[in-house]
């Protein structure tokens, strides 16, 4: 179960105008803008429940997912996933989740996809039988057999996203 209550997250973003003169001025006097990414976000997701998390750009979707995955710590509020606080027990937490971020790849750019998968197997200490079963099932489900020996840099965006989904599920997350 995922329980998030009153999550708040604010980012302090440095501002400066363009040009060398303004860059020099900003060196001595820094200006910041506060961006309120999350303001009192609360929700509960039960085991087995499927949800969509949608909203316009800047609505806080990625910030919420980063908090849920333990990458970010909220300024205030609580989050408990399967009895763990993601940012406090991150190592145990990430072994039980799978996340795909469109702008951040789990695949090594210059090696065949299968090599990235094997590295992920080693990182998560997945047993050989679980890895083989998951690789077979994900290869069939996501139609990966033709691209497993292709370097990630040579894949189309759609092919790469299918491989990213497989990579996030190889370790058998809960």
C-alpha positions, 0 to 999 in steps of 0.5 A: 500500500502507498500512503502519502499525506500532506506532501510539500516540496519547494525548490529554490531556483537561481535566477539571472538575466542573460549576458556577461555583465549580468553573469558577473553581477550574479556572481556577487548577488544571487537571486532565487525564485521559489517553485512550489512543486507540491502543496499538500498532496495526499492520496492512498493506493491499495495493493493491486490498484492501478492508477494514472497520475496525470496533470499539466507540465509543472504540476508536480508529477515527477517530484511526487514520483521521485519522493515515492521512489526515495530520490527526493525528500519532501519538505514536509508530509509523510509517505509510507510504502509497504511499511517503509519511508522511501527516503529513509530506507532507500536501499530496501525500498528500491529493491521492491519497486520499478520506475521508468523516467523518460529522461533518465535511462537504466540502459548503457548507451553503447552496449547491447540491451542484453548487457544492460539487463545482465548488469541490472540482474547483478545490481539487484542480485537476482537469481539466475532462474528468476532472471531467465523467467522474467527475461523470457516473459518480458521479451515475449510481452514487449516484443524485444527478441529482435533488439536485445543485441542492439546498443541502446543508442541505435534504438528508436524511442519506442524500442528504448522505452520498451527496454526501459520498462523491461529493465524496471521489472527484471528484478521482480519488484513487488 
